[in-house]
């Protein structure tokens, strides 16, 4: 679904985000919050 919409490109062992803003919009901001938590970007 994400690849079909042009948001990501996937191949064996690798996922590349093509349209980060589109991914955030599709997930209603959930991706952005999780990304910040994963990379430690959110304020503690």
PDB file of N, H, CA, C and O in Angstrom:
ATOM      1  N   UNK A   1       0.816  -1.179   0.000  1.00  0.00           N
ATOM      2  CA  UNK A   1       0.000   0.000   0.000  1.00  0.00           C
ATOM      3  C   UNK A   1       0.873   1.261   0.000  1.00  0.00           C
ATOM      4  O   UNK A   1       0.616   2.182  -0.775  1.00  0.00           O
ATOM      5  N   UNK A   2       1.876   1.313   0.838  1.00  0.00           N
ATOM      6  H   UNK A   2       2.085   0.565   1.467  1.00  0.00           H
ATOM      7  CA  UNK A   2       2.721   2.508   0.904  1.00  0.00           C
ATOM      8  C   UNK A   2       3.563   2.666  -0.353  1.00  0.00           C
ATOM      9  O   UNK A   2       3.780   3.779  -0.831  1.00  0.00           O
ATOM     10  N   UNK A   3       4.028   1.556  -0.878  1.00  0.00           N
ATOM     11  H   UNK A   3       3.852   0.652  -0.490  1.00  0.00           H
ATOM     12  CA  UNK A   3       4.819   1.615  -2.101  1.00  0.00           C
ATOM     13  C   UNK A   3       3.940   1.996  -3.292  1.00  0.00           C
ATOM     14  O   UNK A   3       4.354   2.768  -4.156  1.00  0.00           O
ATOM     15  N   UNK A   4       2.746   1.458  -3.329  1.00  0.00           N
ATOM     16  H   UNK A   4       2.409   0.831  -2.627  1.00  0.00           H
ATOM     17  CA  UNK A   4       1.793   1.781  -4.397  1.00  0.00           C
ATOM     18  C   UNK A   4       1.478   3.278  -4.420  1.00  0.00           C
ATOM     19  O   UNK A   4       1.324   3.866  -5.491  1.00  0.00           O
ATOM     20  N   UNK A   5       1.383   3.889  -3.243  1.00  0.00           N
ATOM     21  H   UNK A   5       1.508   3.412  -2.374  1.00  0.00           H
ATOM     22  CA  UNK A   5       1.086   5.326  -3.135  1.00  0.00           C
ATOM     23  C   UNK A   5       2.314   6.198  -3.373  1.00  0.00           C
ATOM     24  O   UNK A   5       2.205   7.425  -3.386  1.00  0.00           O
ATOM     25  N   UNK A   6       3.479   5.586  -3.563  1.00  0.00           N
ATOM     26  H   UNK A   6       3.568   4.590  -3.553  1.00  0.00           H
ATOM     27  CA  UNK A   6       4.694   6.334  -3.836  1.00  0.00           C
ATOM     28  C   UNK A   6       5.344   6.927  -2.597  1.00  0.00           C
ATOM     29  O   UNK A   6       6.162   7.841  -2.699  1.00  0.00           O
ATOM     30  N   UNK A   7       4.985   6.412  -1.430  1.00  0.00           N
ATOM     31  H   UNK A   7       4.320   5.669  -1.347  1.00  0.00           H
ATOM     32  CA  UNK A   7       5.529   6.936  -0.184  1.00  0.00           C
ATOM     33  C   UNK A   7       6.859   6.281   0.188  1.00  0.00           C
ATOM     34  O   UNK A   7       7.733   6.918   0.777  1.00  0.00           O
ATOM     35  N   UNK A   8       7.001   5.014  -0.159  1.00  0.00           N
ATOM     36  H   UNK A   8       6.292   4.496  -0.637  1.00  0.00           H
ATOM     37  CA  UNK A   8       8.228   4.281   0.152  1.00  0.00           C
ATOM     38  C   UNK A   8       8.629   3.432  -1.047  1.00  0.00           C
ATOM     39  O   UNK A   8       7.836   3.183  -1.954  1.00  0.00           O
ATOM     40  N   UNK A   9       9.875   3.000  -1.021  1.00  0.00           N
ATOM     41  H   UNK A   9      10.519   3.202  -0.283  1.00  0.00           H
ATOM     42  CA  UNK A   9      10.365   2.026  -2.000  1.00  0.00           C
ATOM     43  C   UNK A   9      10.970   0.890  -1.197  1.00  0.00           C
ATOM     44  O   UNK A   9      11.811   1.122  -0.328  1.00  0.00           O
ATOM     45  N   UNK A  10      10.558  -0.321  -1.474  1.00  0.00           N
ATOM     46  H   UNK A  10       9.875  -0.510  -2.180  1.00  0.00           H
ATOM     47  CA  UNK A  10      11.035  -1.471  -0.715  1.00  0.00           C
ATOM     48  C   UNK A  10      11.716  -2.472  -1.633  1.00  0.00           C
ATOM     49  O   UNK A  10      11.247  -2.760  -2.733  1.00  0.00           O
ATOM     50  N   UNK A  11      12.837  -2.992  -1.149  1.00  0.00           N
ATOM     51  H   UNK A  11      13.218  -2.758  -0.254  1.00  0.00           H
ATOM     52  CA  UNK A  11      13.493  -4.115  -1.800  1.00  0.00           C
ATOM     53  C   UNK A  11      14.080  -4.970  -0.693  1.00  0.00           C
ATOM     54  O   UNK A  11      14.054  -4.566   0.470  1.00  0.00           O
ATOM     55  N   UNK A  12      14.588  -6.095  -1.010  1.00  0.00           N
ATOM     56  H   UNK A  12      14.610  -6.423  -1.954  1.00  0.00           H
ATOM     57  CA  UNK A  12      15.061  -7.054  -0.013  1.00  0.00           C
ATOM     58  C   UNK A  12      15.987  -6.397   1.008  1.00  0.00           C
ATOM     59  O   UNK A  12      17.074  -5.928   0.672  1.00  0.00           O
ATOM     60  N   UNK A  13      15.531  -6.372   2.268  1.00  0.00           N
ATOM     61  H   UNK A  13      14.648  -6.753   2.542  1.00  0.00           H
ATOM     62  CA  UNK A  13      16.337  -5.868   3.361  1.00  0.00           C
ATOM     63  C   UNK A  13      16.464  -4.358   3.451  1.00  0.00           C
ATOM     64  O   UNK A  13      17.274  -3.853   4.229  1.00  0.00           O
ATOM     65  N   UNK A  14      15.679  -3.627   2.668  1.00  0.00           N
ATOM     66  H   UNK A  14      15.021  -4.037   2.036  1.00  0.00           H
ATOM     67  CA  UNK A  14      15.814  -2.172   2.670  1.00  0.00           C
ATOM     68  C   UNK A  14      14.486  -1.503   2.356  1.00  0.00           C
ATOM     69  O   UNK A  14      13.784  -1.898   1.426  1.00  0.00           O
ATOM     70  N   UNK A  15      14.148  -0.488   3.139  1.00  0.00           N
ATOM     71  H   UNK A  15      14.719  -0.166   3.895  1.00  0.00           H
ATOM     72  CA  UNK A  15      12.966   0.334   2.878  1.00  0.00           C
ATOM     73  C   UNK A  15      13.434   1.778   2.821  1.00  0.00           C
ATOM     74  O   UNK A  15      14.072   2.263   3.755  1.00  0.00           O
ATOM     75  N   UNK A  16      13.122   2.464   1.735  1.00  0.00           N
ATOM     76  H   UNK A  16      12.604   2.070   0.977  1.00  0.00           H
ATOM     77  CA  UNK A  16      13.514   3.855   1.555  1.00  0.00           C
ATOM     78  C   UNK A  16      12.262   4.721   1.569  1.00  0.00           C
ATOM     79  O   UNK A  16      11.316   4.472   0.822  1.00  0.00           O
ATOM     80  N   UNK A  17      12.264   5.732   2.416  1.00  0.00           N
ATOM     81  H   UNK A  17      13.033   5.934   3.023  1.00  0.00           H
ATOM     82  CA  UNK A  17      11.138   6.654   2.475  1.00  0.00           C
ATOM     83  C   UNK A  17      11.301   7.667   1.345  1.00  0.00           C
ATOM     84  O   UNK A  17      12.302   8.382   1.279  1.00  0.00           O
ATOM     85  N   UNK A  18      10.320   7.721   0.468  1.00  0.00           N
ATOM     86  H   UNK A  18       9.508   7.141   0.522  1.00  0.00           H
ATOM     87  CA  UNK A  18      10.346   8.609  -0.695  1.00  0.00           C
ATOM     88  C   UNK A  18       9.631   9.923  -0.381  1.00  0.00           C
ATOM     89  O   UNK A  18      10.110  10.998  -0.742  1.00  0.00           O
ATOM     90  N   UNK A  19       8.497   9.831   0.286  1.00  0.00           N
ATOM     91  H   UNK A  19       8.108   8.958   0.579  1.00  0.00           H
ATOM     92  CA  UNK A  19       7.669  11.008   0.567  1.00  0.00           C
ATOM     93  C   UNK A  19       7.341  11.047   2.058  1.00  0.00           C
ATOM     94  O   UNK A  19       6.294  10.558   2.483  1.00  0.00           O
ATOM     95  N   UNK A  20       8.239  11.628   2.846  1.00  0.00           N
ATOM     96  H   UNK A  20       9.090  12.025   2.501  1.00  0.00           H
ATOM     97  CA  UNK A  20       8.071  11.680   4.303  1.00  0.00           C
ATOM     98  C   UNK A  20       6.825  12.474   4.692  1.00  0.00           C
ATOM     99  O   UNK A  20       6.069  12.045   5.564  1.00  0.00           O
ATOM    100  N   UNK A  21       6.607  13.604   4.070  1.00  0.00           N
ATOM    101  H   UNK A  21       7.221  13.952   3.362  1.00  0.00           H
ATOM    102  CA  UNK A  21       5.435  14.429   4.377  1.00  0.00           C
ATOM    103  C   UNK A  21       4.148  13.663   4.067  1.00  0.00           C
ATOM    104  O   UNK A  21       3.184  13.741   4.829  1.00  0.00           O
ATOM    105  N   UNK A  22       4.125  12.939   2.978  1.00  0.00           N
ATOM    106  H   UNK A  22       4.908  12.875   2.359  1.00  0.00           H
ATOM    107  CA  UNK A  22       2.953  12.141   2.621  1.00  0.00           C
ATOM    108  C   UNK A  22       2.709  11.019   3.611  1.00  0.00           C
ATOM    109  O   UNK A  22       1.562  10.698   3.920  1.00  0.00           O
ATOM    110  N   UNK A  23       3.785  10.417   4.112  1.00  0.00           N
ATOM    111  H   UNK A  23       4.718  10.677   3.861  1.00  0.00           H
ATOM    112  CA  UNK A  23       3.671   9.359   5.107  1.00  0.00           C
ATOM    113  C   UNK A  23       3.103   9.904   6.414  1.00  0.00           C
ATOM    114  O   UNK A  23       2.264   9.257   7.039  1.00  0.00           O
ATOM    115  N   UNK A  24       3.548  11.077   6.829  1.00  0.00           N
ATOM    116  H   UNK A  24       4.230  11.603   6.321  1.00  0.00           H
ATOM    117  CA  UNK A  24       3.040  11.712   8.044  1.00  0.00           C
ATOM    118  C   UNK A  24       1.560  12.061   7.869  1.00  0.00           C
ATOM    119  O   UNK A  24       0.760  11.860   8.783  1.00  0.00           O
ATOM    120  N   UNK A  25       1.201  12.580   6.702  1.00  0.00           N
ATOM    121  H   UNK A  25       1.850  12.742   5.959  1.00  0.00           H
ATOM    122  CA  UNK A  25      -0.200  12.937   6.436  1.00  0.00           C
ATOM    123  C   UNK A  25      -1.093  11.696   6.449  1.00  0.00           C
ATOM    124  O   UNK A  25      -2.174  11.715   7.038  1.00  0.00           O
ATOM    125  N   UNK A  26      -0.651  10.631   5.810  1.00  0.00           N
ATOM    126  H   UNK A  26       0.227  10.615   5.331  1.00  0.00           H
ATOM    127  CA  UNK A  26      -1.433   9.396   5.744  1.00  0.00           C
ATOM    128  C   UNK A  26      -1.674   8.803   7.132  1.00  0.00           C
ATOM    129  O   UNK A  26      -2.740   8.246   7.393  1.00  0.00           O
ATOM    130  N   UNK A  27      -0.691   8.921   8.015  1.00  0.00           N
ATOM    131  H   UNK A  27       0.175   9.374   7.803  1.00  0.00           H
ATOM    132  CA  UNK A  27      -0.806   8.345   9.357  1.00  0.00           C
ATOM    133  C   UNK A  27      -1.331   9.349  10.380  1.00  0.00           C
ATOM    134  O   UNK A  27      -1.312   9.088  11.583  1.00  0.00           O
ATOM    135  N   UNK A  28      -1.798  10.495   9.896  1.00  0.00           N
ATOM    136  H   UNK A  28      -1.813  10.706   8.918  1.00  0.00           H
ATOM    137  CA  UNK A  28      -2.354  11.549  10.758  1.00  0.00           C
ATOM    138  C   UNK A  28      -1.353  11.952  11.843  1.00  0.00           C
ATOM    139  O   UNK A  28      -1.737  12.194  12.988  1.00  0.00           O
ATOM    140  N   UNK A  29      -0.081  12.023  11.485  1.00  0.00           N
ATOM    141  H   UNK A  29       0.231  11.827  10.555  1.00  0.00           H
ATOM    142  CA  UNK A  29       0.963  12.466  12.395  1.00  0.00           C
ATOM    143  C   UNK A  29       1.588  11.374  13.241  1.00  0.00           C
ATOM    144  O   UNK A  29       2.582  11.624  13.921  1.00  0.00           O
ATOM    145  N   UNK A  30       1.035  10.170  13.219  1.00  0.00           N
ATOM    146  H   UNK A  30       0.227   9.966  12.667  1.00  0.00           H
ATOM    147  CA  UNK A  30       1.558   9.093  14.064  1.00  0.00           C
ATOM    148  C   UNK A  30       2.988   8.717  13.672  1.00  0.00           C
ATOM    149  O   UNK A  30       3.808   8.434  14.546  1.00  0.00           O
ATOM    150  N   UNK A  31       3.296   8.711  12.391  1.00  0.00           N
ATOM    151  H   UNK A  31       2.630   8.941  11.682  1.00  0.00           H
ATOM    152  CA  UNK A  31       4.657   8.360  11.965  1.00  0.00           C
ATOM    153  C   UNK A  31       5.663   9.359  12.506  1.00  0.00           C
ATOM    154  O   UNK A  31       6.717   8.956  12.998  1.00  0.00           O
ATOM    155  N   UNK A  32       5.374  10.629  12.431  1.00  0.00           N
ATOM    156  H   UNK A  32       4.518  10.957  12.031  1.00  0.00           H
ATOM    157  CA  UNK A  32       6.293  11.665  12.881  1.00  0.00           C
ATOM    158  C   UNK A  32       6.612  11.519  14.368  1.00  0.00           C
ATOM    159  O   UNK A  32       7.770  11.635  14.767  1.00  0.00           O
ATOM    160  N   UNK A  33       5.588  11.265  15.191  1.00  0.00           N
ATOM    161  H   UNK A  33       4.647  11.171  14.867  1.00  0.00           H
ATOM    162  CA  UNK A  33       5.789  11.104  16.635  1.00  0.00           C
ATOM    163  C   UNK A  33       6.641   9.880  16.928  1.00  0.00           C
ATOM    164  O   UNK A  33       7.532   9.948  17.774  1.00  0.00           O
ATOM    165  N   UNK A  34       6.395   8.770  16.257  1.00  0.00           N
ATOM    166  H   UNK A  34       5.671   8.715  15.570  1.00  0.00           H
ATOM    167  CA  UNK A  34       7.165   7.550  16.477  1.00  0.00           C
ATOM    168  C   UNK A  34       8.602   7.746  16.004  1.00  0.00           C
ATOM    169  O   UNK A  34       9.538   7.271  16.647  1.00  0.00           O
ATOM    170  N   UNK A  35       8.776   8.431  14.905  1.00  0.00           N
ATOM    171  H   UNK A  35       8.015   8.817  14.383  1.00  0.00           H
ATOM    172  CA  UNK A  35      10.109   8.713  14.386  1.00  0.00           C
ATOM    173  C   UNK A  35      10.909   9.546  15.394  1.00  0.00           C
ATOM    174  O   UNK A  35      12.083   9.270  15.639  1.00  0.00           O
ATOM    175  N   UNK A  36      10.279  10.550  15.965  1.00  0.00           N
ATOM    176  H   UNK A  36       9.325  10.775  15.766  1.00  0.00           H
ATOM    177  CA  UNK A  36      10.954  11.384  16.960  1.00  0.00           C
ATOM    178  C   UNK A  36      11.336  10.556  18.185  1.00  0.00           C
ATOM    179  O   UNK A  36      12.433  10.713  18.721  1.00  0.00           O
ATOM    180  N   UNK A  37      10.445   9.682  18.628  1.00  0.00           N
ATOM    181  H   UNK A  37       9.554   9.554  18.193  1.00  0.00           H
ATOM    182  CA  UNK A  37      10.727   8.840  19.794  1.00  0.00           C
ATOM    183  C   UNK A  37      11.879   7.892  19.477  1.00  0.00           C
ATOM    184  O   UNK A  37      12.777   7.715  20.301  1.00  0.00           O
ATOM    185  N   UNK A  38      11.864   7.293  18.316  1.00  0.00           N
ATOM    186  H   UNK A  38      11.135   7.437  17.648  1.00  0.00           H
ATOM    187  CA  UNK A  38      12.898   6.333  17.933  1.00  0.00           C
ATOM    188  C   UNK A  38      14.275   6.989  17.874  1.00  0.00           C
ATOM    189  O   UNK A  38      15.258   6.422  18.350  1.00  0.00           O
ATOM    190  N   UNK A  39      14.341   8.162  17.300  1.00  0.00           N
ATOM    191  H   UNK A  39      13.542   8.623  16.913  1.00  0.00           H
ATOM    192  CA  UNK A  39      15.630   8.848  17.143  1.00  0.00           C
ATOM    193  C   UNK A  39      15.963   9.756  18.322  1.00  0.00           C
ATOM    194  O   UNK A  39      16.990  10.434  18.302  1.00  0.00           O
ATOM    195  N   UNK A  40      15.105   9.782  19.359  1.00  0.00           N
ATOM    196  H   UNK A  40      14.271   9.231  19.375  1.00  0.00           H
ATOM    197  CA  UNK A  40      15.364  10.580  20.543  1.00  0.00           C
ATOM    198  C   UNK A  40      15.261  12.069  20.307  1.00  0.00           C
ATOM    199  O   UNK A  40      15.951  12.852  20.959  1.00  0.00           O
ATOM    200  N   UNK A  41      14.401  12.472  19.375  1.00  0.00           N
ATOM    201  H   UNK A  41      13.840  11.836  18.845  1.00  0.00           H
ATOM    202  CA  UNK A  41      14.274  13.878  19.028  1.00  0.00           C
ATOM    203  C   UNK A  41      13.227  14.600  19.861  1.00  0.00           C
ATOM    204  O   UNK A  41      13.235  15.828  19.939  1.00  0.00           O
ATOM    205  N   UNK A  42      12.326  13.847  20.484  1.00  0.00           N
ATOM    206  H   UNK A  42      12.320  12.849  20.420  1.00  0.00           H
ATOM    207  CA  UNK A  42      11.266  14.464  21.274  1.00  0.00           C
ATOM    208  C   UNK A  42      11.825  14.942  22.610  1.00  0.00           C
ATOM    209  O   UNK A  42      12.742  14.338  23.167  1.00  0.00           O
ATOM    210  N   UNK A  43      11.270  16.013  23.102  1.00  0.00           N
ATOM    211  H   UNK A  43      10.525  16.504  22.650  1.00  0.00           H
ATOM    212  CA  UNK A  43      11.678  16.522  24.416  1.00  0.00           C
ATOM    213  C   UNK A  43      11.276  15.523  25.492  1.00  0.00           C
ATOM    214  O   UNK A  43      10.169  14.985  25.464  1.00  0.00           O
ATOM    215  N   UNK A  44      12.165  15.279  26.428  1.00  0.00           N
ATOM    216  H   UNK A  44      13.064  15.716  26.451  1.00  0.00           H
ATOM    217  CA  UNK A  44      11.897  14.291  27.488  1.00  0.00           C
ATOM    218  C   UNK A  44      11.011  14.871  28.562  1.00  0.00           C
ATOM    219  O   UNK A  44      10.683  14.185  29.529  1.00  0.00           O
TER     220      UNK A  44
END
